[in-house]
Amino acid sequence: MLENLPVLLLKKLVLLPYQEVRLELKMELGKKIIDKSIDNYNSKLLVVSPTNTFESSPSASDLPNVGVIAKIKSSLELPNGNYRVIITGITRVIIKNYKNYETDSDMLEARVKRTYIDNSNKTEEEAILRTLKTTIENYISMNPNASNSVLNSINNIEDLDMLTDVIAAYMSFDINKNIFYMNEFDYITRANQLIIDTNLELEVLNIETKIDDEIRKSFDKEQRDCFIKQRIAKLNEELGVNVDKQTEIALYNETIDNLSISQKIKNKFKEEVKKYSYTSEANPDSSVIRNYLDIVLNLPWEKESNDETNIKKIKASLDKEHYGLYEAKQRIIEYIAIKKNNPDINAPIICLIGPPGVGKTTLGMSISKALKREFAKISVGGLNDATELTGHKRTYLGSSPGKIIQSIKKCGTKNPVILIDEVDKIVSDYKGDPSAVLLDILDQSQNSMFIDNYIEEPFNLSKVLFILTANDINSIPPALKDRLEIIELSSYTEFEKIDIAKKHIIPRIVSEYNIKKSKISDDEILYIINSYTRESGVRELTRVLEKVYRSLIVREKEVKTITTKIIGECLGPVKFEFNLERKNHAGSVSTLGVTPYGGTIISIEAIFIKGSGDIVMTGNVKDPILESAKIAYSYIKSNYQKFKIDENILNNYNIHINALDYHIKKDGTSGGIAFATSILSLALDIKVENKIGFTGEITLHGDIYKVGGIKEKVIGAYNNGFKKVYIPLENKNDLEKVPEEVKNNIEIKCVSNYEEIYKDLFKKSN
């Protein structure tokens, strides 16, 4: 009888009929096979042991022609996404052929045939059955590690075919021997071979007993610590077993003795080595213990790289790689300078906050290069599983250390530069809260005793220079932000972008493309910036310049000077019209905003509609914005006589305020003075010049209060060609952070009450 079944490949594990095994499947293919079996094959599947265990994806021609039909007794999906299944072998079968599923080419289906062998000599079969039972009883009685409970089940089996499979599964044979028992259909042959193999095990037990007696006689009580090692050595010598494992164990112990770690941790590792020496190679735990020892013994417990201590060289290296970013560079230089006086000082935990493209990630790489430290990057954007950072416990199959320890091991030193990227985009859900784990990792008072779930012993992270990056400081959890040294990186001005293009981007492109450098003037670079890029950083500018030079290479035309005409031919029509004048109406003003991507300009327009003096707002606005507009409206209405506004207009008309740029979410109260100006402009029918910007919170009495993001807002206004901005007087000190070329080219008026704006904009016209 032929039947089709899905195929499950088990490497280094052989399943026999009547044998029950527990598996934990982490690969998607294994999960799909289990689901397929349960849904379509009544929980049955074919278990096959590939002959070549080193082949990751064996083809059908590499697979054996004998397998075991198994039944899935239970299947459970674990919280980590793995499947824990229990399967029981039913019968061995001949495999006629393999083929891939049409719906899923990764899965195999096998066509199998059950084969039954009927021995007509019942007397011989009965004799072999008795002999086999007697032999296994002798083995269990001689083996101190064997359980007598198995005798009850064996004595109740009168089917020789079943008995051979049960005993073969019980014995600790190597994988090749188990494959023989799986492939052999003739149970008489299996039984005879099983009698031979069991008697051989009995001889080994007798030799072990003999060796134990000899060793006990030759050693006194003080030498019993070496007893187990010598017993294994004697046994290997007697049986002619390869002694490579003993050499490996000796090497492990030597490595542990040479580690600069506490004696407590050394004892723990030596216990693992002792456990490994007792574990059979056929036992899956053997590879688990070996993997653990290989990882922990290769960690740089006390190995540090030597920092570059020449301040001038560090500064020169950082300046060569990055333009500006002075505060971040200065903090690194300060750390190295102080470290000269106190080598044991903890490294700072720096968080670089800024819009995309300003060089946060690459600055981390440049810092490691300048300090001559190893570098590792960990991206946590979208990470929702805390164990990715702290590792999995060794109880799970396929467990491993977390990303922190993996990075330390990869770097080979305990003081690398580790960049934790996109920390503001961490996700917290039912799988855990990675930001809470970072509290322990980044706390300078605790991270010297960081414990990874896999390593299980404390590792000192205090020497690691952690650099975090984020776009939005408000998205970082407060508890985590409290542990960070925040350094804000602002948007680049046009002049800074020109310098970056000339000193960094273009020389890199010329070197990378191996071409002659074509001259390009500041005006042409500025034309590219304004017409083809609109960004806070220089990432898009880099792409556009690369495209220009690639186009020149494709044309196979040497260009000495890149002109505006050539730029248009390479890049096509302009994407942005710089300084494009919007239609100006009474009630139209511009407010300064800030996003995670830098400063921005939000246009506001207002009109009167027949009504009863209410206010209506549209344009993707949040409640704080609406409240700010209402406050501004109430202030204007309460002072209508001072501003010489017709009271009938305010009482008989509603005012509709619309914030343009619908893709930007508007939140906060910094648009208060812009709303007041828009309402006043509409009520007085006086237009406000396009290139004037406003930011500041207004009260019912017209007082103007401090707001955030002044540096980014002013730079954003400057980059958009604004000539004048109004900011709160309380923000005057924030202007110290604004680049001088910006302050020299834009008029910044600091005001404390709205009447100052009114007198400046409207009183002369009113």
BELMONOR-V282696 format. One record per backbone hydrogen bond with DSSP energy under -0.5 kcal/mol. NH is the residue of the N-H (numbers start at 1). CO is the residue of the C=O. Records with the same first field share a line. If there is no record, write none. Layout:
NH->CO ; CO
//
This chain:
3->112
5->110
7->108
8->46
9->7
10->48
11->9
13->10
18->89
19->16
21->87
23->85
25->83
31->27
32->28
33->29
34->30
35->31
36->32
37->33
38->34
39->35
40->36
41->36 ; 37
43->37
44->37 ; 41
45->70
46->6
47->45 ; 68
48->8 ; 46
50->48
51->62
53->51
55->52
56->54
58->55
62->59
63->60
67->93
68->47
69->91
70->45
71->88
72->43
73->71 ; 86
74->86
76->84
78->76 ; 82
81->78
83->25
84->76
85->23 ; 83
86->74
87->21
88->71
89->19
90->69
91->69
93->67
94->113
95->65
96->94 ; 111
97->111
99->109
101->104 ; 107
107->104
109->99
110->5
111->97
112->3 ; 110
113->94
114->1
115->92
118->116
119->117
120->118
122->120
125->121
126->122
127->123
128->124
129->125
130->126
131->127
132->128
133->129
134->130
135->131
136->132
137->133
138->134
139->135
140->136
141->137
142->138
143->139
144->142
146->143
150->147
151->148
152->148 ; 149
153->149
154->150
155->151
156->152
157->154
158->156
160->158
163->159
164->160
165->161
166->162
167->163
168->164
169->165
170->166
171->167
173->171
178->174
179->175
180->176
181->177
182->178
183->179
184->180
185->183
187->185
190->186
191->187
192->188
193->189
194->190
195->191
196->192
197->193
198->194
199->195
200->196
201->197
202->198
203->199
204->200
205->201
206->202
207->203
208->204
209->205
210->206
211->207
212->208
213->209
214->210
215->211
216->212
217->213
218->214
219->215
223->220
224->221
226->223
227->224
230->226
231->227
232->228
233->229
234->230
235->231
236->232
237->233
238->234
239->235
240->236
241->236
247->243
248->244
249->245
250->246
251->247
252->248
253->249
254->250
255->251
256->252
257->253
258->254
259->255 ; 256
261->259
266->262
267->263
268->264
269->265
270->266
271->267
272->268
273->269
274->270
275->271
276->272
277->273
278->274
279->275
283->280
286->283
287->283
288->284
289->285
290->286
291->287
292->288
293->289
294->290
295->291
296->292
297->293
298->295
299->296
301->299
304->302
307->305
308->371
311->309
314->310
315->311
316->312
317->313
318->314
319->315
320->316
321->317
322->318
329->325
330->326
331->327
332->328
333->329
334->330
335->331
336->332
337->333
338->334
339->335
340->336
341->337 ; 338
342->338
345->342
347->462
350->348 ; 466
351->485
352->468
353->351 ; 487
354->470
355->489
358->355
363->359
364->360
365->361
366->362
367->363
368->364
369->365
370->366
371->367
372->368 ; 369
373->368
376->417
378->419
380->378 ; 421
382->425
383->380
386->384 ; 431
388->385
389->386
390->386
391->387
392->400
396->393
399->396
403->388
404->389
406->402
407->403
408->404
409->405
410->406
411->407
412->408
413->408
414->303
417->374
418->416 ; 465
419->376 ; 417
420->418 ; 467
421->378 ; 419
423->469
425->422
426->423
427->383
429->432
432->429
434->427 ; 432
436->433
437->433
438->434
439->435
440->436 ; 437
441->437
442->438
443->439
444->442
446->443
447->443
449->446
450->447 ; 459
452->450 ; 457
453->390
454->390
456->452
459->450
461->447 ; 459
464->461
465->416
466->348 ; 464
467->418
468->350
469->420
470->352
473->471
475->472
476->473
480->477
481->477
482->478
483->480
484->481
485->349
486->484
487->351
489->353
490->488
492->536
497->493
498->494
499->495
500->496
501->497
502->498
503->499
504->500
505->500
506->501
508->504
509->505
510->506
511->507
512->508
513->509
514->510
515->510
519->560
525->521
526->522
527->523
528->524
529->525
530->526
531->527
532->528
533->528 ; 529
537->356
538->357
542->538
543->539
544->540
545->541
546->542
547->543
548->544
549->545
550->546
551->547
552->548
553->549
554->550
555->551
556->552 ; 553
557->552
559->557
560->558
562->519
563->561
567->563
568->564
569->565
570->566
571->567
572->568
575->531
576->531
578->576
580->577
588->585
589->587 ; 604
590->692
591->602
592->694
593->600
595->598
598->595
600->593
602->591
603->601
604->589
605->658
607->656
609->654
611->652
616->655
618->657
622->666
625->622
626->622
627->623
628->624
629->625
630->626
631->627
632->628
633->629
634->630
635->631
636->632
637->633
638->634
639->635 ; 636
640->637
643->639
644->641
645->640
649->646
650->646
651->647
652->648
653->649
654->609
655->614
656->607 ; 654
657->616 ; 655
658->605
659->618
660->603 ; 658
664->661
665->663
666->620
667->665
672->669
673->696
675->671
676->672
677->673
678->674
679->675
680->676
681->677
682->678
683->679
684->680
685->681
686->681
692->689
693->724
694->590
695->726
696->670
697->705
699->703
702->699
704->752
705->697 ; 703
713->709
714->710
715->711
716->712
717->713
718->714
719->715
720->716
721->718
722->717
723->691
724->691
725->747
726->693
727->749
729->751
731->728
732->729
734->731
735->731 ; 732
736->733
737->734
738->735
742->739
743->739
744->740
745->742
746->742
747->723
748->746
749->725 ; 747
750->748
751->727 ; 749
754->702
756->753
757->753 ; 754
758->754
759->755
760->756
761->757
762->758
763->758
765->762
766->762
//
